Amino acid sequence: MKAILKSAVIATSMLFALPALAANPIVEVETNLGDFKLELYPEKAPKTVENFLKYVEDGSYVGTQFHRVIPGFVAQGGGYDKSFMPKPSTYGEVVNESKNGLSNSRGTIAMARKQHPDSATRQFYINLQNNSNLDGNAYKHGYTVFGKVIEGFNTVEKMTTVKTVTIPETRMRDVPQQPILIEKIIISNK
């Protein structure tokens, strides 16, 4: 009986000695339209999450704008400052992780990229509806989903109420006439 009790005490103390499982990173984003929170999924998209968090930690997303807002599709940001100058892609391109089982569903965040699958750098977008046509599968590379808006999605939806324009010099369309700026972005559970 003493041996059983001693084993139980040892097992319990070992259980409490284990480090707590790390929670998924939570990123708080403050914009001039309101705030929202993201939960990131490093187990599903480790390289993408690592890349995104580098830009959060170095502060270079602050002062960037959501430069492309298409109601019923996406709100894209992270690549241009309020003067519409492109921000440098400090950390290079990220390998495409779009075949990770996550879908471009309403409220998820994914990396924007050029035509080449491994060309994502710093620009991201938030899905305003289910956009499964952007997913990867066995036959094509899609756009890497790496997290989800868990609070404040009404702020993201509010972005779609801002009138958009086309900038002839850059041929960029769906640009909010009044810039939607990231004022602060932090990892809140670090």
VOGU-3710 file (C-alpha; in Angstrom, 3 decimals, decimal comma):
1> mkailksavi> 0,000/0,000/0,000  2,842/2,386/0,892  4,547/1,558/-2,427  1,368/2,380/-4,371  0,920/5,665/-2,508  4,593/6,555/-3,059  4,256/5,767/-6,804  1,143/7,939/-7,039  2,930/10,842/-5,330  5,922/10,504/-7,668
11> atsmlfalpa> 3,699/10,285/-10,770  1,695/13,336/-9,673  4,831/15,381/-8,991  6,240/14,407/-12,391  3,014/15,501/-14,062  3,224/18,935/-12,446  6,910/19,194/-13,334  6,166/18,900/-17,063  6,286/22,254/-18,832  2,900/23,589/-19,806
21> laanpiveve> 2,053/23,049/-23,428  2,679/26,247/-25,316  -0,487/27,933/-26,455  -0,845/29,071/-30,042  0,421/32,632/-30,517  -2,248/35,311/-30,140  -1,618/38,537/-32,046  -3,514/41,723/-31,209  -3,945/44,184/-34,064  -5,037/47,783/-33,507
31> tnlgdfklel> -6,171/49,735/-36,572  -7,668/53,182/-37,024  -11,033/51,418/-37,588  -10,889/49,189/-34,499  -9,097/46,155/-33,138  -9,040/42,419/-33,760  -7,165/39,362/-32,488  -5,595/36,521/-34,414  -4,759/33,015/-33,282  -1,888/31,533/-35,294
41> ypekapktve> -1,357/27,824/-36,029  2,380/27,005/-35,939  1,742/23,249/-36,016  -0,016/23,574/-39,394  2,147/26,310/-40,958  5,407/26,585/-38,969  7,498/28,519/-41,507  4,665/30,924/-42,320  3,883/31,646/-38,659  7,590/32,142/-37,913
51> nflkyvedgs> 7,862/34,582/-40,825  4,719/36,555/-39,869  5,842/36,832/-36,242  9,221/38,250/-37,303  7,425/41,195/-38,922  5,198/41,578/-35,858  8,193/41,550/-33,508  10,350/43,933/-35,553  7,477/46,452/-35,652  7,473/46,861/-39,420
61> yvgtqfhrvi> 3,746/46,122/-39,789  3,022/49,266/-37,750  2,095/52,085/-40,123  1,207/49,732/-42,977  -2,227/49,783/-44,512  -4,844/47,381/-45,726  -4,246/48,377/-49,330  -6,723/46,027/-51,029  -10,231/45,528/-49,673  -12,756/43,630/-51,760
71> pgfvaqgggy> -16,152/43,112/-50,092  -17,133/39,455/-50,123  -13,551/38,394/-50,843  -10,505/39,601/-48,843  -8,867/42,460/-46,942  -5,136/42,492/-47,770  -2,401/44,340/-45,926  1,117/44,444/-44,590  2,958/45,551/-47,712  2,520/49,315/-48,089
81> dksfmpkpst> 2,870/52,267/-45,747  0,320/55,098/-45,582  2,101/56,964/-48,413  1,696/53,851/-50,536  5,416/53,158/-50,522  6,170/49,416/-50,577  7,717/48,035/-47,398  10,801/45,864/-47,928  10,520/42,111/-47,508  13,266/41,847/-44,934
91> ygevvneskn> 13,175/38,112/-44,342  12,889/36,712/-47,842  10,344/34,352/-49,330  8,561/31,588/-47,429  8,000/28,045/-48,604  4,346/27,435/-49,499  2,508/25,486/-46,783  -0,956/25,597/-48,370  -1,423/21,823/-48,297  -1,658/21,865/-44,496
101> glsnsrgtia> -5,352/20,993/-44,220  -6,476/24,543/-43,387  -8,976/26,186/-45,709  -9,343/29,807/-46,797  -12,607/30,053/-44,898  -14,302/33,169/-43,579  -12,182/34,813/-40,886  -8,912/33,005/-41,620  -5,634/34,774/-42,320  -3,376/33,641/-45,164
111> markqhpdsa> -0,246/34,812/-46,963  -0,536/36,740/-50,197  1,965/35,749/-52,857  2,906/36,220/-56,489  2,362/33,566/-59,125  5,238/31,387/-57,896  4,016/29,246/-54,959  7,018/30,031/-52,738  6,915/33,817/-53,209  5,040/34,962/-50,070
121> trqfyinlqn> 6,953/37,480/-47,970  5,143/39,987/-45,731  1,716/40,619/-47,241  -1,249/38,786/-45,755  -4,999/38,789/-46,216  -8,065/38,014/-44,168  -10,819/36,042/-45,866  -14,175/37,834/-45,777  -16,005/34,741/-47,028  -15,237/31,092/-47,731
131> nsnldgnayk> -12,646/31,144/-50,525  -11,885/27,447/-50,960  -10,755/28,202/-54,536  -7,593/29,643/-52,903  -6,774/26,368/-51,096  -3,970/24,028/-52,044  -4,602/20,414/-52,948  -2,781/17,464/-54,497  -2,784/19,172/-57,903  -2,017/22,809/-57,108
141> hgytvfgkvi> -0,419/25,120/-54,588  -2,831/27,493/-52,962  -2,388/30,307/-50,483  -1,140/29,350/-47,032  -3,677/29,749/-44,249  -1,890/30,159/-40,920  -4,427/31,496/-38,441  -7,868/32,896/-37,758  -9,514/36,033/-36,420  -10,800/35,018/-32,984
151> egfntvekmt> -12,064/38,392/-31,808  -13,094/41,631/-33,504  -14,109/40,281/-36,912  -16,599/43,161/-37,017  -13,557/45,466/-37,421  -12,450/43,496/-40,474  -15,985/43,651/-41,876  -16,038/47,415/-41,250  -13,104/47,710/-43,688  -15,491/46,788/-46,501
161> tvktvtipet> -17,578/49,903/-45,829  -14,712/52,230/-46,768  -15,000/53,462/-50,352  -12,258/52,104/-52,623  -10,555/53,560/-55,686  -8,140/52,568/-58,430  -4,744/54,271/-58,417  -3,905/54,811/-62,110  -0,128/55,210/-61,635  0,197/51,837/-59,950
171> rmrdvpqqpi> -2,843/50,147/-61,533  -3,811/49,005/-58,044  -7,524/48,488/-57,581  -9,741/48,232/-54,518  -7,577/50,650/-52,512  -9,439/52,220/-49,571  -9,850/55,932/-50,213  -9,251/56,606/-46,507  -6,218/54,510/-45,469  -6,911/51,691/-43,020
181> liekiiisnk> -3,719/51,648/-40,952  -2,204/49,181/-38,526  -1,387/51,354/-35,513  -0,136/48,629/-33,196  0,453/44,883/-33,491  1,776/42,696/-30,685  2,004/39,080/-29,595  -0,165/39,150/-26,488  0,619/35,744/-24,979  4,386/35,738/-25,334
//
